[in-house]
Amino acid sequence: MVVVSGSSVDVFYEEAHTSTIDIGLVTLSLAGRVIRSNLVIASGAGGTPPNGPKRDLFFPLFGATTSSDGRLLAVAVPVVDRAAGHPVIEVWRSGDGGGSWSGPTELASGAAAQLTQLQPQLGVVGNQLVASFFTESRDGVYSEWFTSASGLTARFGAPRLVSTARFHASGWIGDYQALATTNDTVHLAWNDGRTGRLQIYSATLTTL
């Protein structure tokens, strides 16, 4: 996944090892010079819970974003934690362009925290970090959620349910979920199966 600020390009990647799966970062100048190489941000033990290790990164789809000046970087990764019993999304944040990182903090609270969380997307609006994600219930019902946090260390607020109907995916939901920001507005799009076939739905949020 690539995010671009005014003077650099940040490339986030997933790398599988024998016993771990890592989320790493390489930072390049716009001319292609390597500024920072192979910085590991998040790491999970390989294997499949509940019979495998305590933590594991949950399939290769994560979200990342940067502020326009390049100082704020954030990455959101679904993580299986045996204590939770289902995948939760954890967020790491950097306030110095990727030099150092704080976290993780959990993306979801309340009702959404009790569900499987997947396919996070991130963006920046003003001084707020915004995020969207899918949840899946035990009987395979999906819904789309939104949440936000201010500053580098603030916790995310209670997620808001965005999709006006919960839906079954009728098989694999696909990697179709997106978030974009313009000024003080957030635009969401997601793959939705409420009609019995997968279609792209969208929502625009102006009050965060």
C-alpha positions as CSV (number, residue, x, y, z in Angstrom):
1,M,0.0,0.0,0.0
2,V,1.4,3.4,-1.0
3,V,0.7,6.8,0.6
4,V,2.2,10.0,-0.8
5,S,2.9,13.3,1.1
6,G,4.4,16.5,-0.2
7,S,8.0,15.3,-0.2
8,S,8.1,11.5,0.2
9,V,6.4,8.2,-0.6
10,D,5.6,5.7,2.1
11,V,5.3,2.1,1.1
12,F,3.6,-0.3,3.6
13,Y,4.0,-4.0,3.0
14,E,3.1,-7.4,4.4
15,E,6.0,-9.9,4.7
16,A,5.5,-13.5,5.7
17,H,8.3,-15.3,7.5
18,T,8.5,-18.9,8.8
19,S,6.9,-18.0,12.2
20,T,5.7,-14.4,11.8
21,I,3.8,-12.1,9.5
22,D,5.0,-8.4,9.7
23,I,3.7,-5.1,8.5
24,G,6.7,-3.0,7.4
25,L,7.5,0.4,6.0
26,V,9.9,1.7,3.3
27,T,10.1,5.5,2.8
28,L,11.3,7.0,-0.5
29,S,12.0,10.5,-1.7
30,L,10.0,11.6,-4.7
31,A,13.3,11.1,-6.7
32,G,13.4,7.4,-5.5
33,R,16.1,7.7,-2.8
34,V,15.6,5.4,0.1
35,I,15.0,7.4,3.3
36,R,13.9,4.6,5.6
37,S,14.1,0.9,4.9
38,N,12.3,-2.1,6.3
39,L,10.9,-0.7,9.5
40,V,8.7,-3.3,11.1
41,I,5.6,-1.6,12.6
42,A,3.4,-4.6,13.5
43,S,4.2,-8.3,13.9
44,G,2.0,-11.4,14.5
45,A,3.0,-14.9,15.2
46,G,2.2,-17.3,12.3
47,G,-0.5,-19.9,12.6
48,T,-4.2,-20.0,12.9
49,P,-6.0,-19.3,16.3
50,P,-7.5,-20.7,18.4
51,N,-5.2,-23.6,18.1
52,G,-2.2,-21.6,16.9
53,P,-0.2,-18.8,18.5
54,K,-1.8,-16.0,20.6
55,R,-1.7,-13.3,17.9
56,D,-1.8,-13.4,14.2
57,L,-2.4,-10.8,11.5
58,F,-5.8,-11.4,9.9
59,F,-5.4,-11.9,6.1
60,P,-3.5,-9.4,4.0
61,L,-5.7,-6.3,3.8
62,F,-4.8,-3.3,6.0
63,G,-5.2,0.5,5.8
64,A,-2.7,3.3,5.9
65,T,-2.8,7.1,5.5
66,T,-0.7,10.2,5.9
67,S,-1.4,13.9,6.5
68,S,-0.7,16.5,3.8
69,D,2.5,17.6,5.5
70,G,3.7,14.0,5.9
71,R,4.2,14.2,9.7
72,L,1.2,12.1,10.7
73,L,1.3,8.5,9.5
74,A,-1.1,5.8,10.6
75,V,-1.7,2.1,9.7
76,A,-4.6,-0.1,10.7
77,V,-4.2,-3.9,10.8
78,P,-6.8,-6.6,11.7
79,V,-5.2,-8.8,14.4
80,V,-6.5,-12.1,15.8
81,D,-6.0,-12.1,19.6
82,R,-6.9,-15.3,21.4
83,A,-8.1,-13.3,24.4
84,A,-10.7,-11.5,22.2
85,G,-11.6,-14.7,20.3
86,H,-12.1,-12.8,17.0
87,P,-10.2,-10.4,14.7
88,V,-10.0,-6.8,16.0
89,I,-8.4,-3.8,14.2
90,E,-5.4,-2.2,15.8
91,V,-4.0,1.2,14.8
92,W,-0.4,2.4,15.1
93,R,0.4,6.1,14.7
94,S,3.5,8.2,14.0
95,G,3.9,11.9,14.5
96,D,7.3,12.3,13.0
97,G,6.8,11.0,9.5
98,G,7.4,7.3,10.4
99,G,10.6,7.7,12.6
100,S,8.8,6.4,15.7
101,W,5.5,4.8,16.3
102,S,3.0,4.6,19.2
103,G,0.2,2.1,19.7
104,P,-1.6,-0.1,19.2
105,T,-5.0,1.3,20.0
106,E,-8.1,-0.6,19.1
107,L,-10.3,0.9,16.4
108,A,-13.7,-0.4,17.6
109,S,-15.6,-0.2,20.9
110,G,-19.2,-1.0,22.0
111,A,-21.2,-3.3,19.9
112,A,-18.7,-3.3,17.0
113,A,-16.0,-4.6,19.4
114,Q,-17.9,-7.8,19.8
115,L,-17.9,-8.6,16.1
116,T,-15.2,-9.7,13.7
117,Q,-13.6,-6.6,12.2
118,L,-11.9,-6.5,8.8
119,Q,-10.8,-4.4,5.8
120,P,-9.9,-1.1,7.6
121,Q,-9.5,2.1,5.6
122,L,-7.9,5.3,7.0
123,G,-7.9,9.0,6.2
124,V,-7.1,12.4,7.7
125,V,-9.5,15.3,8.0
126,G,-8.1,18.4,9.8
127,N,-6.5,17.1,13.0
128,Q,-8.7,14.0,13.0
129,L,-7.8,10.5,12.0
130,V,-10.9,8.8,10.4
131,A,-11.5,5.2,9.7
132,S,-14.1,2.8,8.2
133,F,-14.3,-0.9,8.4
134,F,-16.5,-3.9,7.9
135,T,-17.9,-6.1,10.7
136,E,-19.1,-9.7,10.4
137,S,-21.4,-11.4,12.9
138,R,-21.2,-15.1,13.8
139,D,-23.9,-15.9,11.3
140,G,-22.1,-14.2,8.5
141,V,-24.0,-10.8,8.5
142,Y,-21.9,-7.8,7.4
143,S,-22.2,-4.1,8.1
144,E,-20.1,-0.9,7.4
145,W,-18.9,1.3,10.3
146,F,-17.1,4.6,10.7
147,T,-15.1,6.1,13.6
148,S,-12.6,8.9,14.2
149,A,-9.9,10.1,16.7
150,S,-8.2,13.4,17.3
151,G,-4.5,13.8,17.8
152,L,-1.9,11.1,18.0
153,T,-2.8,9.4,21.2
154,A,-6.6,9.8,21.5
155,R,-8.8,6.8,21.5
156,F,-11.3,6.3,18.7
157,G,-14.8,7.3,19.5
158,A,-17.7,4.8,19.5
159,P,-18.2,3.6,15.9
160,R,-21.2,4.7,13.9
161,L,-23.1,2.2,11.8
162,V,-23.1,3.6,8.2
163,S,-24.8,0.9,6.2
164,T,-28.6,1.3,6.5
165,A,-29.1,-2.4,6.2
166,R,-27.1,-5.4,7.3
167,F,-26.4,-8.0,4.6
168,H,-25.1,-11.4,3.8
169,A,-22.2,-11.5,1.3
170,S,-23.4,-14.6,-0.5
171,G,-19.9,-16.0,-0.4
172,W,-16.7,-13.9,-0.4
173,I,-17.3,-10.2,0.1
174,G,-14.3,-9.1,-2.0
175,D,-11.8,-6.4,-1.3
176,Y,-14.2,-3.6,-2.1
177,Q,-14.2,-0.9,0.6
178,A,-12.8,2.6,0.2
179,L,-12.5,5.9,2.1
180,A,-11.5,9.3,0.7
181,T,-11.5,12.8,2.3
182,T,-12.0,16.3,0.9
183,N,-11.6,19.3,3.2
184,D,-14.1,18.4,6.1
185,T,-15.9,15.7,4.3
186,V,-15.5,11.9,4.3
187,H,-16.6,9.8,1.3
188,L,-17.2,6.1,1.9
189,A,-17.8,3.2,-0.6
190,W,-18.3,-0.5,0.1
191,N,-19.4,-3.7,-1.4
192,D,-23.0,-4.4,-0.2
193,G,-25.1,-7.5,-0.7
194,R,-28.5,-6.4,0.6
195,T,-30.2,-6.9,-2.7
196,G,-29.0,-10.5,-3.1
197,R,-26.1,-9.5,-5.3
198,L,-23.0,-7.5,-4.6
199,Q,-23.2,-3.8,-5.5
200,I,-21.2,-0.7,-4.6
201,Y,-22.9,1.5,-2.0
202,S,-21.6,4.9,-0.9
203,A,-22.1,7.5,1.9
204,T,-20.9,11.1,2.5
205,L,-20.3,12.2,6.1
206,T,-19.8,15.9,6.9
207,T,-20.2,15.8,10.7
208,L,-17.5,13.9,12.4
